[in-house]
Amino acid sequence: MQMEMIENNADLETTVARLTAAASLLEQAMERLNERQQSAEATIGRISATVESALEERLAAAEARIAELMATAANTVPATVTNARKTLPAGMATMLAKQGVTVEAGALDTALTSLSLEQRIAVKAQLLRSGLLS
């Protein structure tokens, strides 16, 4: 019986030694995993900082380009667009000439420039109906 107890104690000591060694290996593995995680976090931080920096540079460049284009557009486009008609229709010029009225070319269109497009069309349509325009 004592022999069995000594053998059991020896087996227990062997098992305890193996468990201690396994625990030591697990601690080492955990330390390596923590080191890997820290290095991965550092790498991710550097990558995200680089990406953010590049995006900020691109955004700043785009905003500068937009400001440049807006300044160019403000300087290039006149305050009032002058797409008005410069000549009178032939029928109208003939009718006015018969009446002895001389109208500077584009005077009617110039007089109507303050109106919206729809209002100009309505005025000209009314003049056509009344016979003042042909």
C-alpha positions in Angstrom: 0.0 0.0 0.0 2.8 2.3 0.8 4.4 1.5 -2.5 1.2 2.4 -4.3 1.0 5.7 -2.4 4.7 6.4 -3.3 3.9 5.6 -7.0 0.7 7.8 -6.8 2.8 10.6 -5.3 5.4 10.3 -8.0 2.6 10.3 -10.6 1.1 13.4 -9.0 4.4 15.1 -8.9 5.0 14.3 -12.6 1.5 15.6 -13.4 2.1 18.7 -11.4 5.4 19.3 -13.1 3.8 18.8 -16.5 0.9 21.2 -15.6 3.4 23.8 -14.4 5.3 23.5 -17.6 2.1 23.8 -19.6 1.1 26.9 -17.6 4.5 28.4 -18.2 4.1 27.8 -22.0 0.6 29.3 -21.9 2.0 32.4 -20.2 4.7 32.7 -22.8 2.1 32.3 -25.6 -0.1 35.0 -24.1 2.9 37.4 -23.9 3.7 36.8 -27.5 0.1 37.3 -28.5 0.0 40.6 -26.5 3.2 41.7 -28.3 1.7 40.9 -31.7 -1.5 42.7 -30.9 0.4 45.8 -29.8 2.6 45.8 -33.0 -0.6 45.3 -35.1 -2.3 48.2 -33.4 0.8 50.4 -34.0 0.9 49.4 -37.6 -2.9 50.1 -38.0 -2.4 53.4 -36.3 0.4 54.4 -38.8 -1.7 53.2 -41.8 -4.8 55.1 -40.7 -2.7 58.3 -40.0 -1.2 58.0 -43.5 -4.6 57.5 -45.1 -6.2 60.4 -43.1 -3.3 62.7 -44.0 -3.7 61.8 -47.7 -7.4 62.4 -47.6 -7.0 65.7 -45.8 -4.5 66.8 -48.5 -6.9 65.8 -51.3 -9.7 67.6 -49.5 -7.7 70.7 -49.2 -6.6 70.6 -52.8 -10.3 70.1 -53.9 -11.5 73.0 -51.8 -8.7 75.2 -53.2 -9.7 74.1 -56.8 -13.4 74.9 -56.0 -12.5 78.3 -54.7 -10.3 79.0 -57.7 -13.1 78.0 -60.1 -15.7 80.1 -58.3 -13.4 83.1 -58.4 -12.8 82.5 -62.1 -16.5 82.1 -62.7 -17.3 85.3 -60.8 -14.8 87.2 -62.9 -15.7 85.7 -66.2 -19.5 85.7 -66.3 -21.1 89.1 -66.6 -23.6 90.2 -64.1 -26.4 90.3 -66.7 -26.3 87.8 -69.6 -26.9 89.6 -72.9 -28.5 87.0 -75.1 -31.1 89.5 -76.3 -32.0 89.6 -79.9 -30.1 92.3 -81.8 -32.3 92.7 -84.9 -36.0 93.3 -85.6 -38.1 90.8 -87.5 -38.5 91.8 -91.1 -42.3 92.2 -90.8 -42.0 94.5 -87.9 -39.4 96.6 -89.5 -41.6 97.0 -92.6 -44.7 97.9 -90.5 -42.8 100.5 -88.5 -41.3 101.9 -91.6 -44.7 102.3 -93.2 -45.9 104.2 -90.2 -42.8 106.4 -90.2 -41.5 105.1 -87.0 -37.8 104.4 -86.8 -36.8 101.9 -84.1 -33.3 101.2 -83.2 -32.6 97.5 -83.8 -33.2 95.5 -80.6 -35.1 98.3 -78.9 -38.1 96.2 -78.2 -36.0 93.3 -76.9 -34.0 95.8 -74.8 -37.2 97.3 -73.4 -38.4 93.8 -72.4 -35.2 92.6 -70.9 -36.4 93.3 -67.3 -39.2 90.9 -67.8 -39.0 87.1 -67.5 -38.9 85.0 -70.6 -42.6 84.0 -70.1 -43.6 87.6 -69.7 -41.7 88.7 -72.8 -43.4 86.0 -74.8 -46.8 87.1 -73.5 -46.1 90.8 -74.4 -45.0 89.9 -77.9 -48.0 87.6 -78.4 -50.3 90.4 -77.3 -48.5 92.8 -79.7 -49.0 90.2 -82.5 -52.7 89.9 -81.7 -53.2 93.6 -81.7 -51.5 93.9 -85.1 -48.5 95.9 -83.9 -46.1 93.1 -84.7 -46.1 90.8 -87.7 
